[in-house]
Amino acid sequence: MKNRDTSLPTADIYYCRAMLPRVSRTFAPTIRMLPQGLEVPVTVAYLLCRIADTVEDSEHLTLQTKQAMLALYARVMEGDSTATSRFQEAVRQIPAETADDLLAHNVGRVLHVFAGFSPVIRKHITFWVVEMSMGMQKFAQDKKTRAFTFLRSMKELDEYMYYVAGTVGYLLTELFSFYSRKITPSLRQRMEKLAESFGKGLQMVNIIRDMATDLRRGQSYIPDELLAKYHLDRQSIFEKENADRAEELFNELIRNAVKHLDKALDYILLIPKEEKKIRLFCMLPVFWAMRTLEKIQENTLALLGQEKVKVSRRMIRKEYILALFNAYSNRLTRRHYEQIKRQIVPAAVR
């Protein structure tokens, strides 16, 4: 490890660790697996990203307010103390209804921990949280503007995923390479070429899984271009007579997700085997995502049902145990991935 700050505020670290599982079902258990020198920086980085997402996703803010707050949040991350007090006041416009809302209200506690990091760690986190915030500002919607008019093309979907998830892949790569001497500059460059897909693959699976829920609340991440390709719209996709075309649309999105997850696997296998905890942190979300796609392919049209597609706790546990055994072996890890992929891709290309 290259640097470690031992002067971080204990009470606020405890707060950040306690909030993490309340706002993230997927990443909380994996972040806890990270080496001590990475756990707190990654926790804080994740929470700072989540605060931006809370502003962007809030149903209580107008489009103009969201854009102003996200721009202000970028200035907060860049160290503008005046912007910090203004953002803390502005965020009170979001009612404290969820754990995400409460986190945003307590942004000061997260920033207090962030301020105790080394300048290099702060620089890495700042750059990518600002990049995410400014991208969210571009794609922000409110109740009036987002009613099924969100993304027009597959290119816009890809750009959106870059801002909300690809940035996270780059941020993690920065933190991993700063922490580990095993990640040399040349290795870091190779990882950076795959980092964007690491984030995008996980995000695409979330978009596919939550498609019906999003549609019912007036939000859609299905681009107009893709709907037009299959002669569907955001209402007719639910109609029984259009089931075959809807399934073809879902399968195209699934193929897109798998392409990114293929690169995510390549990213994981570049991580030095000596950094087993970092490998596990990256492996588990990817394999859980693959299992989610496998579950979806059992009945693709279930995506349009009332219940969210969920991987069983038993399967989550199974993947955890397999990851522990496979983490030191690129061959075993890839073989396991390909076994799951074979259950997904043939169905997606039929």
C-alpha positions as CSV (number, residue, x, y, z in Angstrom):
1,M,0.0,0.0,0.0
2,K,1.4,3.4,-1.0
3,N,-0.3,5.7,1.5
4,R,-2.6,5.5,4.5
5,D,-4.3,8.2,6.4
6,T,-4.8,7.4,10.1
7,S,-6.4,10.7,11.1
8,L,-9.9,10.0,9.7
9,P,-13.0,11.0,11.8
10,T,-14.1,7.8,13.5
11,A,-17.7,8.7,14.2
12,D,-18.3,9.7,10.6
13,I,-16.5,6.6,9.2
14,Y,-18.9,4.6,11.4
15,Y,-21.8,6.5,9.9
16,C,-20.7,5.8,6.3
17,R,-20.2,2.1,7.0
18,A,-23.6,1.9,8.6
19,M,-25.3,3.8,5.7
20,L,-23.7,1.6,3.0
21,P,-26.0,-1.5,3.4
22,R,-29.0,0.8,3.7
23,V,-28.4,2.2,0.2
24,S,-26.8,-0.7,-1.6
25,R,-27.8,-4.4,-1.5
26,T,-25.2,-5.4,-4.0
27,F,-22.1,-3.5,-3.1
28,A,-22.2,-3.3,0.7
29,P,-21.1,-6.9,1.3
30,T,-18.4,-6.8,-1.4
31,I,-16.9,-3.5,-0.3
32,R,-16.5,-5.0,3.2
33,M,-14.2,-7.6,1.5
34,L,-11.7,-5.0,0.3
35,P,-8.4,-4.5,2.0
36,Q,-8.4,-2.1,4.9
37,G,-6.7,0.7,3.0
38,L,-9.4,0.5,0.3
39,E,-12.6,-0.2,2.2
40,V,-13.2,3.4,3.5
41,P,-12.2,5.2,0.3
42,V,-14.4,3.0,-1.8
43,T,-17.3,3.3,0.7
44,V,-17.1,7.1,0.6
45,A,-16.7,7.2,-3.1
46,Y,-19.8,5.0,-3.5
47,L,-21.8,7.2,-1.1
48,L,-20.7,10.4,-2.9
49,C,-21.9,8.9,-6.2
50,R,-25.1,7.8,-4.6
51,I,-25.8,11.3,-3.4
52,A,-25.5,12.6,-7.0
53,D,-27.9,9.8,-8.1
54,T,-30.4,10.7,-5.4
55,V,-30.6,14.3,-6.7
56,E,-30.9,13.1,-10.3
57,D,-33.6,10.5,-9.5
58,S,-35.7,12.6,-7.0
59,E,-39.4,12.9,-7.9
60,H,-39.6,16.0,-5.7
61,L,-37.3,18.3,-7.7
62,T,-38.0,20.2,-10.9
63,L,-35.6,19.7,-13.8
64,Q,-34.1,23.2,-13.4
65,T,-33.5,22.5,-9.7
66,K,-31.9,19.2,-10.4
67,Q,-29.5,20.7,-12.9
68,A,-28.6,23.5,-10.6
69,M,-28.0,21.2,-7.6
70,L,-25.9,18.8,-9.7
71,A,-23.7,21.7,-10.9
72,L,-23.5,22.9,-7.3
73,Y,-22.5,19.4,-6.1
74,A,-19.7,19.3,-8.7
75,R,-18.4,22.5,-7.0
76,V,-18.7,20.9,-3.6
77,M,-16.5,18.0,-4.7
78,E,-14.0,20.5,-6.0
79,G,-13.7,22.0,-2.6
80,D,-15.9,25.1,-2.8
81,S,-16.9,25.7,0.9
82,T,-19.6,28.2,-0.1
83,A,-21.1,25.7,-2.5
84,T,-21.1,23.1,0.3
85,S,-23.3,25.1,2.6
86,R,-25.6,26.0,-0.3
87,F,-25.9,22.3,-1.4
88,Q,-26.7,21.2,2.2
89,E,-29.5,23.7,2.3
90,A,-30.8,22.9,-1.2
91,V,-30.9,19.1,-0.5
92,R,-33.5,19.7,2.2
93,Q,-36.0,20.1,-0.6
94,I,-35.9,16.3,-0.9
95,P,-38.1,14.9,1.8
96,A,-36.3,12.4,4.1
97,E,-38.4,9.4,2.9
98,T,-35.7,6.8,2.1
99,A,-32.2,5.9,3.2
100,D,-30.9,7.6,0.0
101,D,-32.7,10.8,1.0
102,L,-31.2,10.6,4.5
103,L,-27.8,10.0,3.1
104,A,-28.1,13.2,0.9
105,H,-29.3,15.2,4.0
106,N,-26.1,14.0,5.8
107,V,-23.7,14.8,2.9
108,G,-21.6,16.8,5.4
109,R,-20.6,13.6,7.3
110,V,-19.5,11.9,4.2
111,L,-17.5,14.9,3.1
112,H,-15.9,15.1,6.5
113,V,-14.4,11.6,5.9
114,F,-13.5,12.5,2.3
115,A,-11.6,15.5,3.5
116,G,-9.3,13.3,5.6
117,F,-8.1,11.3,2.7
118,S,-4.7,11.9,1.0
119,P,-4.6,14.5,-1.7
120,V,-4.2,11.8,-4.4
121,I,-7.2,9.8,-3.3
122,R,-9.3,13.0,-3.1
123,K,-8.2,14.0,-6.6
124,H,-9.2,10.6,-8.1
125,I,-12.6,10.6,-6.4
126,T,-13.3,14.3,-7.2
127,F,-12.6,13.9,-10.9
128,W,-15.0,11.0,-11.4
129,V,-17.8,12.2,-9.1
130,V,-17.7,15.6,-10.9
131,E,-17.7,13.8,-14.3
132,M,-20.7,11.7,-13.1
133,S,-22.6,14.7,-11.7
134,M,-22.2,16.8,-14.9
135,G,-23.4,13.9,-17.0
136,M,-26.4,13.4,-14.8
137,Q,-27.1,17.1,-15.2
138,K,-27.3,16.5,-18.9
139,F,-29.6,13.6,-18.6
140,A,-31.7,14.8,-15.7
141,Q,-35.5,14.6,-16.1
142,D,-38.5,15.5,-13.9
143,K,-42.1,14.4,-13.9
144,K,-43.0,16.8,-16.7
145,T,-40.1,16.1,-19.0
146,R,-39.4,12.4,-18.4
147,A,-42.8,10.9,-19.3
148,F,-41.5,8.3,-21.7
149,T,-39.2,10.7,-23.6
150,F,-35.9,10.0,-22.0
151,L,-33.5,8.3,-24.4
152,R,-33.8,8.5,-28.2
153,S,-31.0,6.2,-29.5
154,M,-28.8,3.3,-28.4
155,K,-25.9,5.9,-28.6
156,E,-27.6,8.0,-26.0
157,L,-28.2,4.9,-23.8
158,D,-24.5,4.1,-24.0
159,E,-23.6,7.7,-23.1
160,Y,-26.0,7.7,-20.2
161,M,-24.4,4.4,-18.9
162,Y,-21.0,5.9,-19.2
163,Y,-21.9,8.8,-16.9
164,V,-23.8,6.7,-14.3
165,A,-21.6,3.6,-14.3
166,G,-18.6,3.7,-16.7
167,T,-17.2,6.5,-14.5
168,V,-17.4,4.2,-11.5
169,G,-15.2,1.6,-13.4
170,Y,-12.6,4.3,-14.0
171,L,-12.8,5.5,-10.4
172,L,-12.2,2.1,-9.0
173,T,-9.3,1.5,-11.3
174,E,-7.7,4.7,-10.0
175,L,-8.1,3.7,-6.4
176,F,-7.0,0.1,-7.0
177,S,-3.8,1.2,-8.8
178,F,-3.0,3.8,-6.1
179,Y,-3.4,1.2,-3.4
180,S,-1.6,-1.8,-5.0
181,R,2.1,-1.8,-6.1
182,K,1.2,-5.0,-8.0
183,I,-0.8,-2.9,-10.4
184,T,1.9,-1.4,-12.5
185,P,1.4,1.6,-14.8
186,S,1.3,-0.7,-17.9
187,L,-1.2,-3.0,-16.2
188,R,-3.3,0.0,-15.1
189,Q,-3.5,1.1,-18.8
190,R,-4.8,-2.3,-19.8
191,M,-7.4,-2.2,-17.0
192,E,-8.5,1.3,-18.0
193,K,-9.4,0.0,-21.5
194,L,-11.9,-2.4,-19.9
195,A,-13.0,-0.3,-16.9
196,E,-15.9,1.4,-18.6
197,S,-17.5,-1.9,-19.6
198,F,-17.0,-3.2,-16.1
199,G,-19.4,-0.4,-14.9
200,K,-21.7,-0.5,-17.9
201,G,-22.3,-4.2,-17.8
202,L,-23.6,-4.1,-14.3
203,Q,-25.7,-1.0,-15.0
204,M,-27.3,-2.6,-18.1
205,V,-28.4,-5.6,-16.1
206,N,-30.0,-3.3,-13.6
207,I,-31.8,-1.5,-16.4
208,I,-33.1,-4.8,-17.9
209,R,-34.2,-6.1,-14.5
210,D,-36.0,-2.9,-13.5
211,M,-37.5,-2.2,-16.9
212,A,-41.2,-2.8,-16.0
213,T,-40.9,-0.9,-12.7
214,D,-39.3,2.1,-14.4
215,L,-42.0,2.0,-17.2
216,R,-44.8,2.1,-14.6
217,R,-43.4,5.1,-12.9
218,G,-43.0,7.0,-16.2
219,Q,-39.3,6.5,-16.6
220,S,-37.9,4.4,-19.5
221,Y,-34.3,3.5,-20.4
222,I,-35.4,1.8,-23.6
223,P,-34.3,4.0,-26.4
224,D,-36.9,5.1,-29.0
225,E,-34.7,3.7,-31.7
226,L,-34.9,0.2,-30.2
227,L,-38.6,0.4,-29.8
228,A,-39.1,1.5,-33.4
229,K,-36.9,-1.4,-34.6
230,Y,-39.3,-3.9,-33.1
231,H,-42.5,-1.8,-33.9
232,L,-43.3,-1.2,-30.2
233,D,-43.9,1.7,-28.0
234,R,-43.8,2.1,-24.2
235,Q,-47.4,1.1,-23.9
236,S,-47.8,-1.6,-26.5
237,I,-44.8,-3.5,-25.1
238,F,-47.1,-4.7,-22.3
239,E,-49.7,-6.1,-24.7
240,K,-49.9,-9.9,-25.1
241,E,-50.1,-9.8,-28.9
242,N,-46.7,-8.1,-28.9
243,A,-45.0,-10.7,-26.7
244,D,-42.7,-12.1,-29.4
245,R,-41.4,-8.7,-30.4
246,A,-41.0,-7.6,-26.8
247,E,-38.9,-10.7,-26.2
248,E,-36.7,-10.0,-29.2
249,L,-36.2,-6.4,-27.8
250,F,-35.2,-7.8,-24.4
251,N,-32.8,-10.3,-25.9
252,E,-31.0,-7.5,-27.8
253,L,-30.5,-5.6,-24.5
254,I,-29.3,-8.9,-22.9
255,R,-26.8,-9.4,-25.7
256,N,-25.6,-5.9,-25.1
257,A,-25.2,-6.5,-21.4
258,V,-23.2,-9.7,-22.0
259,K,-20.8,-8.0,-24.3
260,H,-19.9,-5.6,-21.6
261,L,-19.8,-8.3,-18.9
262,D,-17.3,-10.3,-21.2
263,K,-15.0,-7.3,-20.9
264,A,-15.7,-7.0,-17.2
265,L,-14.4,-10.6,-16.8
266,D,-11.3,-9.6,-18.8
267,Y,-10.9,-6.7,-16.4
268,I,-11.1,-9.0,-13.4
269,L,-8.6,-11.4,-14.7
270,L,-6.1,-8.6,-15.1
271,I,-6.1,-7.9,-11.4
272,P,-3.1,-9.5,-9.8
273,K,-3.9,-12.8,-8.1
274,E,-2.1,-11.5,-5.0
275,E,-4.9,-8.9,-4.6
276,K,-7.5,-11.6,-3.9
277,K,-9.8,-9.2,-2.0
278,I,-9.9,-6.8,-4.9
279,R,-10.6,-9.7,-7.2
280,L,-13.5,-10.9,-5.0
281,F,-14.9,-7.4,-4.8
282,C,-15.1,-7.2,-8.6
283,M,-16.0,-10.9,-9.3
284,L,-19.1,-11.2,-7.1
285,P,-21.2,-8.4,-8.7
286,V,-20.4,-9.6,-12.2
287,F,-21.3,-13.2,-11.4
288,W,-24.5,-12.1,-9.6
289,A,-25.3,-10.0,-12.7
290,M,-24.8,-13.1,-14.9
291,R,-27.1,-15.1,-12.6
292,T,-29.7,-12.4,-12.9
293,L,-29.6,-12.6,-16.7
294,E,-29.8,-16.4,-16.4
295,K,-32.9,-16.0,-14.2
296,I,-34.4,-13.6,-16.7
297,Q,-33.9,-16.0,-19.6
298,E,-35.9,-18.7,-17.8
299,N,-38.9,-16.4,-18.6
300,T,-37.9,-13.2,-20.4
301,L,-41.5,-11.9,-20.5
302,A,-41.5,-12.0,-16.7
303,L,-39.7,-8.7,-17.0
304,L,-43.1,-7.2,-17.7
305,G,-44.7,-8.6,-14.6
306,Q,-45.4,-7.0,-11.3
307,E,-42.5,-8.7,-9.4
308,K,-38.9,-7.8,-9.8
309,V,-36.7,-10.6,-11.0
310,K,-34.4,-11.7,-8.1
311,V,-31.6,-14.2,-7.8
312,S,-32.2,-16.5,-4.8
313,R,-30.2,-16.1,-1.6
314,R,-29.0,-19.7,-2.2
315,M,-27.5,-18.7,-5.6
316,I,-25.9,-15.6,-4.2
317,R,-24.3,-17.7,-1.5
318,K,-23.2,-20.3,-4.1
319,E,-21.5,-17.7,-6.2
320,Y,-19.7,-16.4,-3.1
321,I,-18.3,-19.8,-2.3
322,L,-17.3,-20.4,-5.9
323,A,-15.6,-17.1,-6.0
324,L,-13.5,-17.9,-3.0
325,F,-12.3,-21.1,-4.6
326,N,-11.8,-19.7,-8.1
327,A,-10.3,-16.3,-7.3
328,Y,-6.7,-17.5,-7.7
329,S,-7.3,-19.2,-11.0
330,N,-8.1,-17.3,-14.3
331,R,-8.9,-20.6,-16.0
332,L,-11.5,-21.7,-13.4
333,T,-13.0,-18.2,-13.2
334,R,-13.4,-18.0,-17.0
335,R,-14.7,-21.5,-17.3
336,H,-17.4,-20.8,-14.7
337,Y,-18.3,-17.6,-16.4
338,E,-18.7,-19.4,-19.8
339,Q,-20.8,-22.1,-18.3
340,I,-23.3,-19.4,-17.1
341,K,-23.0,-17.5,-20.4
342,R,-24.1,-20.6,-22.4
343,Q,-27.4,-20.6,-20.5
344,I,-28.0,-17.0,-21.5
345,V,-26.7,-16.3,-25.0
346,P,-28.3,-19.2,-26.9
347,A,-31.6,-18.1,-25.7
348,A,-30.8,-14.4,-26.5
349,V,-30.0,-15.2,-30.1
350,R,-32.9,-17.5,-30.9
